[in-house]
């Protein structure tokens, strides 16, 4: 690829990575993945020979195209490029990078923006679900400046609300793939759940921690990480995910009672490193778990009343608020979150 490929580098939520038009990348998936590994500088813990930031949260790719589906504007494929392994996977979605898809599509001329704000209906190829992003477009042009603030990102930006529809069971076939609110794995009570992101939710105290540790402490806890990885490997087949040894899902969610006035505190592993915050769809899945009677999350969470519930999910650097709509039976029927995005660079990338 001596001539390079057109690419826009963006921050989406609390992640960042490369945004590509599908037509600009090699059509063959093996050739595409080889290019992306070189572009990111993987495998290498520092990713020194590429654009990756030596962290899973900054080694991400969005592949975007105009959609042919009725009622949908854009198709979005998320690819996670591993940092220290030669792996590119589409086994999960990313709701943070999703925040940049709408602005990117408008910037590339895939959508004609309205004056004021523009709703972008996005088909998430990884999971077959639809999200609607509302992008601020004064004068028909995306703006990244605004007063919206999200924890984990300094400063303020233009708001990008994301509404998720029909995400339950998007990867595992059902919200609770085993049909149980609780499964006991290695003596630990777990909720195996998928409301947009396959997650294993269990009490932090059940694996010997408080749930209030910082990221560095958790990353250094080798015995803890080995224990929760053993749980993850056993849960994979139960969640219809098969052997997850080299997969980036399911995510591990260690919950504890809230400390800052929220609904629940979470420490997330993604899956082998502690998350600096929490993923968007991971937060949705955890918030949903809080509403399942008898689940470990429900036992520690503080839940507001009403059919429309705002659950603040506390994480190491702040919180993420999930707005959940429930039906008469208490089942979650829709979820929405506030994210932001920013264009960082537009040009050519070489590999």
C-alpha positions as CSV (number, residue, x, y, z in Angstrom):
1,X,0.0,0.0,0.0
2,X,2.8,2.4,-0.9
3,X,0.2,5.0,-2.1
4,X,-1.7,5.0,1.1
5,X,-5.4,4.8,1.9
6,X,-7.7,7.7,2.7
7,X,-8.5,7.7,6.4
8,X,-10.0,10.0,9.1
9,X,-8.8,9.7,12.7
10,X,-11.5,10.5,15.2
11,X,-12.3,10.3,18.8
12,X,-15.6,8.6,19.4
13,X,-16.8,8.7,23.0
14,X,-13.9,7.5,25.1
15,X,-12.2,5.6,22.2
16,X,-10.4,6.7,19.1
17,X,-9.2,5.1,15.9
18,X,-9.3,5.1,12.1
19,X,-12.5,5.7,10.1
20,X,-12.5,4.3,6.6
21,X,-14.9,4.2,3.7
22,X,-15.4,0.5,2.9
23,X,-14.6,1.1,-0.8
24,X,-11.2,2.5,0.2
25,X,-10.1,-0.7,1.9
26,X,-9.1,-4.0,0.3
27,X,-12.2,-6.0,-0.5
28,X,-10.5,-9.2,0.6
29,X,-10.8,-9.5,4.4
30,X,-7.4,-11.0,4.9
31,X,-5.7,-8.3,2.9
32,X,-7.7,-5.7,4.8
33,X,-6.8,-7.1,8.2
34,X,-3.1,-7.3,7.2
35,X,-3.2,-3.6,6.2
36,X,-4.9,-2.6,9.4
37,X,-2.4,-4.4,11.6
38,X,0.4,-2.6,9.8
39,X,-1.4,0.7,10.0
40,X,-1.9,0.3,13.8
41,X,1.6,-1.1,14.4
42,X,0.4,-4.4,15.7
43,X,1.5,-6.8,17.1
44,X,3.7,-4.7,19.5
45,X,2.9,-3.5,23.0
46,X,3.9,0.1,22.1
47,X,2.5,0.0,18.5
48,X,5.5,2.1,17.8
49,X,5.5,1.5,14.0
50,X,1.9,2.5,13.6
51,X,-0.9,4.8,14.6
52,X,-2.2,2.8,17.5
53,X,-2.0,4.2,21.0
54,X,-0.8,1.1,22.8
55,X,-4.2,0.5,24.3
56,X,-7.3,-1.4,23.1
57,X,-9.3,1.8,23.4
58,X,-7.1,3.5,20.8
59,X,-6.6,0.6,18.4
60,X,-10.0,0.6,16.8
61,X,-11.4,0.9,13.3
62,X,-14.8,1.9,11.8
63,X,-15.6,0.8,8.3
64,X,-18.5,2.9,6.8
65,X,-20.6,2.7,3.7
66,X,-23.9,4.0,2.4
67,X,-26.6,1.5,3.2
68,X,-29.1,-0.1,0.8
69,X,-31.4,-1.2,3.7
70,X,-34.8,0.4,3.9
71,X,-34.9,3.2,6.6
72,X,-31.2,3.0,7.2
73,X,-28.6,5.6,6.1
74,X,-25.2,4.0,6.9
75,X,-23.7,0.6,7.4
76,X,-21.0,0.5,10.1
77,X,-18.6,-2.4,10.7
78,X,-16.4,-2.2,13.8
79,X,-13.0,-3.9,13.9
80,X,-10.9,-4.3,17.0
81,X,-7.2,-4.4,16.2
82,X,-5.4,-6.2,19.0
83,X,-2.3,-4.4,20.4
84,X,0.1,-7.2,21.0
85,X,-1.4,-9.9,18.9
86,X,-1.8,-10.2,15.1
87,X,-5.6,-10.3,15.4
88,X,-8.3,-8.2,13.9
89,X,-11.8,-9.1,15.0
90,X,-15.4,-8.2,14.3
91,X,-16.7,-10.3,17.2
92,X,-18.1,-7.2,19.0
93,X,-19.6,-3.9,18.5
94,X,-18.3,-0.5,19.7
95,X,-20.8,2.1,20.9
96,X,-18.1,4.7,21.5
97,X,-16.7,4.6,17.9
98,X,-20.4,4.6,16.8
99,X,-20.5,8.2,18.0
100,X,-18.1,9.2,15.2
101,X,-19.9,7.4,12.4
102,X,-22.6,10.0,11.8
103,X,-20.2,13.0,11.5
104,X,-17.8,10.9,9.4
105,X,-20.5,9.9,7.0
106,X,-21.6,13.5,6.5
107,X,-18.0,14.7,6.1
108,X,-17.5,12.1,3.4
109,X,-20.7,13.1,1.5
110,X,-22.6,9.9,2.2
111,X,-25.5,11.9,3.7
112,X,-26.8,15.3,3.0
113,X,-27.1,17.1,6.3
114,X,-30.0,19.3,7.4
115,X,-29.5,22.8,8.8
116,X,-29.5,22.5,12.6
117,X,-29.2,18.8,13.4
118,X,-29.3,15.6,11.4
119,X,-30.5,12.1,12.4
120,X,-28.4,9.3,11.0
121,X,-29.8,5.8,11.1
122,X,-26.9,3.4,11.4
123,X,-27.0,-0.4,10.8
124,X,-24.4,-2.0,13.1
125,X,-23.0,-4.8,10.9
126,X,-21.4,-6.7,13.8
127,X,-24.7,-7.3,15.5
128,X,-27.4,-6.6,12.9
129,X,-29.0,-3.9,15.0
130,X,-29.9,-0.2,14.3
131,X,-28.9,2.9,16.2
132,X,-29.9,6.5,15.5
133,X,-27.3,9.2,16.1
134,X,-28.3,12.9,16.2
135,X,-25.5,15.1,14.8
136,X,-25.3,18.8,15.3
137,X,-25.1,20.3,11.7
138,X,-25.5,24.1,11.7
139,X,-25.6,25.3,8.1
140,X,-25.5,21.6,7.0
141,X,-22.0,21.1,8.3
142,X,-21.0,18.9,11.3
143,X,-19.7,20.8,14.3
144,X,-17.6,19.3,17.0
145,X,-17.8,22.3,19.3
146,X,-20.4,22.4,22.0
147,X,-21.2,22.3,25.7
148,X,-21.7,18.5,26.2
149,X,-19.4,16.8,28.6
150,X,-18.8,13.1,29.1
151,X,-16.6,11.5,31.8
152,X,-13.3,10.2,30.5
153,X,-12.8,13.0,27.9
154,X,-11.5,16.5,28.9
155,X,-13.3,19.6,27.9
156,X,-16.7,19.8,26.1
157,X,-18.0,19.0,22.6
158,X,-21.1,18.9,20.5
159,X,-23.6,16.4,21.9
160,X,-24.3,13.2,19.9
161,X,-27.3,11.3,21.5
162,X,-27.4,7.7,20.5
163,X,-30.6,5.7,20.6
164,X,-30.3,1.9,20.4
165,X,-33.2,-0.3,19.1
166,X,-33.7,-4.1,19.5
167,X,-30.2,-4.8,20.8
168,X,-31.2,-7.6,23.1
169,X,-29.5,-10.9,22.2
170,X,-27.7,-9.2,19.2
171,X,-24.6,-11.5,19.6
172,X,-25.8,-14.3,21.8
173,X,-29.3,-14.9,20.4
174,X,-31.1,-13.8,23.6
175,X,-30.9,-11.2,26.3
176,X,-30.1,-14.1,28.8
177,X,-28.5,-16.8,26.6
178,X,-28.8,-19.5,29.2
179,X,-32.4,-18.4,30.1
180,X,-31.2,-17.8,33.7
181,X,-30.9,-14.6,35.7
182,X,-28.0,-16.3,37.6
183,X,-25.5,-19.0,36.6
184,X,-22.9,-20.2,39.1
185,X,-19.5,-20.5,37.5
186,X,-16.5,-21.5,39.6
187,X,-18.5,-20.7,42.7
188,X,-19.3,-17.2,41.5
189,X,-22.9,-16.0,40.8
190,X,-22.9,-14.5,37.4
191,X,-25.5,-13.0,35.0
192,X,-24.7,-13.8,31.4
193,X,-26.3,-11.1,29.4
194,X,-26.3,-9.5,26.0
195,X,-28.1,-6.2,25.4
196,X,-25.8,-5.0,22.7
197,X,-22.6,-6.3,24.2
198,X,-22.1,-9.8,25.6
199,X,-21.1,-9.4,29.3
200,X,-20.6,-11.4,32.4
201,X,-21.8,-9.5,35.4
202,X,-20.9,-10.5,39.0
203,X,-20.2,-8.9,42.3
204,X,-16.7,-7.5,42.8
205,X,-16.7,-8.8,46.3
206,X,-17.3,-12.4,45.1
207,X,-13.8,-12.4,43.5
208,X,-12.0,-10.7,46.4
209,X,-12.0,-7.0,45.6
210,X,-14.1,-4.0,46.5
211,X,-15.0,-2.8,43.1
212,X,-13.6,0.7,43.7
213,X,-10.0,0.0,42.7
214,X,-8.3,2.1,40.0
215,X,-7.3,0.8,36.6
216,X,-3.7,0.4,37.4
217,X,-4.4,-1.7,40.5
218,X,-6.7,-4.0,38.6
219,X,-4.3,-4.4,35.7
220,X,-1.6,-5.4,38.2
221,X,-3.8,-8.0,39.9
222,X,-2.6,-11.1,38.1
223,X,-4.4,-13.6,40.4
224,X,-7.7,-11.7,40.0
225,X,-7.3,-11.6,36.2
226,X,-6.5,-15.3,36.0
227,X,-9.7,-16.1,38.1
228,X,-12.0,-14.0,36.0
229,X,-10.5,-15.3,32.8
230,X,-11.3,-18.9,33.9
231,X,-14.9,-17.8,34.4
232,X,-14.9,-16.1,31.0
233,X,-13.7,-19.2,29.2
234,X,-16.4,-21.4,30.8
235,X,-19.1,-18.8,30.1
236,X,-18.3,-18.5,26.4
237,X,-20.0,-21.7,25.2
238,X,-22.9,-21.0,27.6
239,X,-23.4,-17.7,25.8
240,X,-23.4,-19.3,22.4
241,X,-20.0,-17.6,21.7
242,X,-18.0,-20.9,21.5
243,X,-14.3,-20.9,22.5
244,X,-13.6,-17.3,23.5
245,X,-9.9,-17.7,24.2
246,X,-8.9,-15.4,21.4
247,X,-12.1,-13.3,21.3
248,X,-12.7,-9.9,22.7
249,X,-16.1,-10.9,24.1
250,X,-17.6,-11.4,26.5
251,X,-16.6,-8.5,28.6
252,X,-16.2,-8.9,32.4
253,X,-18.2,-6.6,34.6
254,X,-17.5,-6.4,38.3
255,X,-20.2,-4.5,40.1
256,X,-20.5,-2.9,43.5
257,X,-22.9,-0.5,45.3
258,X,-22.8,3.1,44.0
259,X,-20.7,5.6,45.8
260,X,-21.4,8.9,43.9
261,X,-25.1,8.9,43.8
262,X,-25.5,6.7,40.7
263,X,-27.2,3.4,40.2
264,X,-24.2,1.0,40.3
265,X,-20.4,1.0,40.3
266,X,-18.6,-1.1,37.7
267,X,-15.0,-2.2,37.0
268,X,-14.8,-3.5,33.5
269,X,-12.3,-5.9,31.8
270,X,-12.2,-5.8,28.0
271,X,-11.5,-8.7,28.5
272,X,-7.9,-8.9,29.7
273,X,-7.2,-5.3,30.6
274,X,-9.1,-3.0,32.9
275,X,-11.2,-0.4,31.1
276,X,-10.4,3.2,31.8
277,X,-14.2,3.9,31.8
278,X,-16.8,1.5,30.4
279,X,-17.9,0.8,26.9
280,X,-21.2,2.2,25.7
281,X,-23.0,-1.0,25.0
282,X,-21.3,-2.6,28.0
283,X,-23.0,0.1,30.1
284,X,-26.3,-0.7,28.5
285,X,-25.9,-4.4,29.3
286,X,-24.9,-3.7,32.9
287,X,-27.8,-1.2,33.4
288,X,-30.2,-3.8,32.0
289,X,-28.8,-6.5,34.4
290,X,-29.6,-4.1,37.3
291,X,-33.3,-4.5,36.3
292,X,-33.3,-8.3,36.4
293,X,-34.7,-9.5,39.7
294,X,-32.3,-11.8,41.6
295,X,-29.2,-10.8,39.6
296,X,-25.9,-9.8,41.3
297,X,-26.3,-6.3,39.8
298,X,-29.8,-6.0,41.1
299,X,-28.6,-6.9,44.6
300,X,-26.1,-4.0,44.7
301,X,-27.9,-1.4,42.5
302,X,-30.1,1.5,43.5
303,X,-32.9,1.7,40.9
304,X,-35.2,4.7,40.2
305,X,-39.0,4.3,39.9
306,X,-41.0,4.6,36.7
307,X,-41.1,3.1,33.2
308,X,-38.4,5.5,32.0
309,X,-35.3,5.1,34.1
310,X,-32.0,6.9,34.1
311,X,-29.3,4.7,35.5
312,X,-26.0,6.3,36.2
313,X,-23.2,3.7,35.8
314,X,-20.2,4.7,37.8
315,X,-16.8,3.8,36.5
316,X,-13.1,4.6,37.3
317,X,-13.1,8.1,35.7
318,X,-16.7,9.2,36.2
319,X,-20.1,7.9,35.1
320,X,-22.2,7.1,32.1
321,X,-26.0,7.6,32.2
322,X,-28.2,5.1,30.4
323,X,-31.8,6.0,29.8
324,X,-33.8,2.8,29.7
325,X,-37.5,2.5,28.6
326,X,-39.3,-0.5,30.0
327,X,-42.6,-2.1,29.1
328,X,-45.4,-3.1,31.5
329,X,-43.6,-6.3,32.4
330,X,-40.4,-4.4,33.3
331,X,-38.5,-5.6,30.2
332,X,-36.1,-3.0,28.5
333,X,-37.4,-2.0,25.1
334,X,-35.0,0.9,24.2
335,X,-31.8,2.5,25.5
336,X,-30.2,5.9,24.8
337,X,-26.9,7.5,25.9
338,X,-25.1,10.8,25.3
339,X,-21.8,10.7,23.5
340,X,-19.5,13.1,21.8
341,X,-16.9,12.9,19.0
342,X,-14.2,15.0,17.4
343,X,-12.3,14.9,14.1
344,X,-8.6,14.7,14.8
345,X,-7.0,14.1,11.4
346,X,-8.0,13.6,7.8
347,X,-5.5,12.3,5.3
348,X,-3.7,9.2,4.0
349,X,-2.4,6.3,6.1
350,X,0.4,4.0,4.9
351,X,1.3,0.4,5.7
